[in-house]
Each structure stands twice: as structure tokens, then as C-alpha cells.
């Protein structure tokens, strides 16, 4: 079972990874883990063919919800994270009523407007959202011990393990959904919504479902972020971050499950390791823009197409591999 | 034969244009019914109103006595009326099998929670069996893993019907199924439709190909400029003076 061994090796590498990094790199690793969930959830939405510009704000909804639940109502932190995801999904269902009257480009712009409205509400209402300064002193994840390992959540390594487990579970659920008949229906809605409808698919309901699930997991990623950083404000969830999410998804490619994750990891590594070494991190937006344009020109199917080529070459000797239909 | 699908005073107005003007006809259960007429007669508009693609301006579509006009397309489909599309409207990026699996959406409704936990194995295998059955019926089982967009034109048309057939429909609405087919493919397609009829499926078919429609239909409704013109068996329609006039244009002396 070589595949099984590869998974074990990957798991061991992920567990060992933070111990070879500096403190600041460990912190970046935590953010990277959270962003992986953010971009993977974004892919579920793109399965139905809709691209949203409000995804990061929805992530913020999860962050604010979870933070407020712990601060005002004293909800236990892991539970509040889950509830943050649920609230983000519910907000998405509400937004779907006006937004899914639109398609394609109009949906894109509509989702941006909806996101800005939510952000302005956070800024406008000091109580309970704390206005432009946001919420400070969010309860951290309470420390606990699992016998062989003592979780101390002021240590990035501990939080990395915790977030890693949460993200892994979420990714597994997203993967199961995508590979299920529900996922197939999402594809059907994307490629030919009329034919899907003629087959009895309630297109509107499936669009809403994909939007709600994607938003729910974005909300969980936001909650993970809030309880790690301890402070959130409306500007943390602005269009800048959204552009990064789009860049990760486009550079990675959205045809496969791992494409956007690959894009997120590769670009973060480039950004944090290469640019920081060269002292160019201030030019991040410029360089991200250049990478995006270059990848659209020279790698239109994203980084995933390189992986597909490599795996195909290896499989060429054995059984003929079916190219993924996605 | 009982009245199964009935169109009553169906009217569609696009602004000032009356595309379909109080059209009425009945489709008997288990029959193949043709809807013909010259270009622009409003056949496809009628078709779109029956399938729920358009909401009629006035009039009714009755299925087993229930008014289904103005329902959404998926709601019409769930009542057993499934349509195909003109040209090759398919999920071109998906495989042939996946196309047919989408067709099984109604008999095997996916459940997201069961899918995550893995409690839908029976449904999945049932859907796959049904999809394969439909593909076999239309002679597509040998191209199951190919991309639908890579199929030949004839195969694509057959796949469009297989997707509709996979959902266990009572009525299949076929929108110009013979367009762009060579005589051999047309003949094969006609055989398949006869087999569908033998299966107890009612077929309503909009078509230009007179040869096919005359050889296939039990009953034919002819319309012209949005209005009902004539109805009857193939022989009657072929010799009907009004029909000949509509097609050949004021050639009364020929008839």
C-alpha cells in the first residue's frame, strides 16, 4: 500500500514541520492552515459556477459571531467556533434571497456589495461590534492536555496542531460532499442549469446549499482566526484579503479539490520565504498581481495542471488514467 | 386511451407578438404525439410552456387533470414530464455515465448528510444501476467513461434522451430530436422511440423531419402562426388541404 505510506509520511511531515521553523514562521503556518480552509471552502462555491467577492466578509461573520458569543454569553470556545460557522451559513442563506436573483458577473458584484454592507454595519455599530476598532481581548482557546501532549494555545505550535485537526476534518467533509451525488449535482448546475432543472434539480436550492456550506466553513476558518489573534476588526476582512483568496484559487486552479489549496500553500511560501528573504514583502500586492497575470497567460489551468501532468506520466506505464471530469 | 396531457387555450404573448394563440390539444396516454408546423409556428414556444420553461400568458396545461402551467421546470419534471433540448444540450464536461447519473436525480434524491457519513451506498449503487440501464437502452454503454462533449452528434442526441429516460418519466417531451441526423441515425432513433412507447412512456415530439414524424406518430397536431390548424393521424395530416397550404404556401390548386 504505497499510497497509505505516502499519507503517513505526509502526516508525519506536517506534525514535525513547526519544530523546524522560527517563531514567526510558526505563526505564519497557523495563518496558512486557516487560509487553506478558507480557500477550500471557496472552491465548493465555485463548483456551482458562481464566484463571490463576499467570501472573506462571510469569514468575518464567523469570526465576529464566535468572538461575541464567547465575550457576551460566555460560550465555551470550541462550541462558539462551531456556532460561528453555523451563523455564517445562516447569514449566507439570508443573503441568497437577493443574491441568487443574479448570475455570473452580476452575482460577483452583488456579493461584493452585500459584503461591504456587512462590513459597514460592523463599523457603524460600536455596540456590539466595536466599530472600526473591532473587538479586542477575545478569549483564547482554553488550554488542555491529551496525556502525551500539553496544549498551550499561546504557543503557535499548539494552535497549529489544533487548527490542523479542525481544518483536516472540515476538508474531509468538503471532499466527501464533492465526491457525492450532491457534488455531481453542483457540477450539473454549473455546466447546464437548464438541463439540470429538466432532470428535476431545484437549481436555486442547490446554489443556496453550496453557498451556505461554503460560507459555514469560511465562518469556521474565521472563528479559528479570531481566537488565535485575539483581536478582529472590519479591515481584517476587506477586499485585499479577498483578492488574495481569488489569486490562490486562480493560480492553483479550480478544476480539482487540491488546486486552490496548492495555490494557497505555494504562494504563501513564495511570499513568506522568498520575498521576506529578499526584503520585498512590501511589494506583495504588486508581485501577487504579476504572478496572477503570468499564471493566466502561461498556466491557464493552474498549478494543478503541472501535478496532473506529473502523475499522468507516472501512471502511463500502468492502467490508463482517466482525466478528472471536473 | 384516456386524456393524459391536455393543453387548453394556451396563449403566449411576447410584448405585442402573439406567439401561441389559444392552442388546445390532447395527448393520449401511451401514444406518440407529434407537434408540427412551419418555421415560426410557435411549436417550441408551446413546448417550453408545457415543460415549465415559460409561464404562459393564459391558458392551462393539465396533467392527469392537474394544472401544471406556470410551475417551475423542476416541479414539472417531478410530476413526470421530462424534456430534452434542441441541439446537444448536455453536461459536456462530465462523463457519459455522470450525465446519466444526473438524470437519476429524481428517483434517487441525494442527501448531503447521508453522503458525508457514507450511509447512501444503496442509493448510489441504485442510481448507478439505473444510469447504466438507461445508457444500455440507448446503446451508449460502450462509451460510458468518455467525456460527453467528445461524443459524435448522434450519440449526443441519444445521451440527451438517456438522461431524460433515466429519471423514470411518464411523458418525454422531445424537441427536434432528428435535427442534423443522417437517415441511418434517424431510423435507429425512431426504433428507440418505439421501444420507449412500448415501455409505456408517452412521447410528445416537436419535429421538422416529416418522414420521421409520419412514420412514428399516432396522432399529429399541426399549427401555423401560433394557431391550431389541424389534427389527426399521419394519413389525414398528409392529405389535409390546410396543412399543405401552410407548408407550401397558398398552393391550393396542387391539393
Interface residues (C-beta under 8 A of the other chain):
Chain A: X173 X176 X177 X180 X181 X182 X184 X185 X187 X188 X191 X192 X194 X195 X196 X197 X198 X199 X200 X201 X202 X203 X209 X213 X322 X325 X326
Chain B: X51 X53 X72 X73 X74 X77 X78 X82 X83 X84 X85 X89 X90 X91 X92 X93 X94 X95 X98 X101 X102 X103 X105 X106 X108 X110 X111 X112 X115 X116 X118 X120 X123 X124 X127 X145 X147 X163 X164 X167
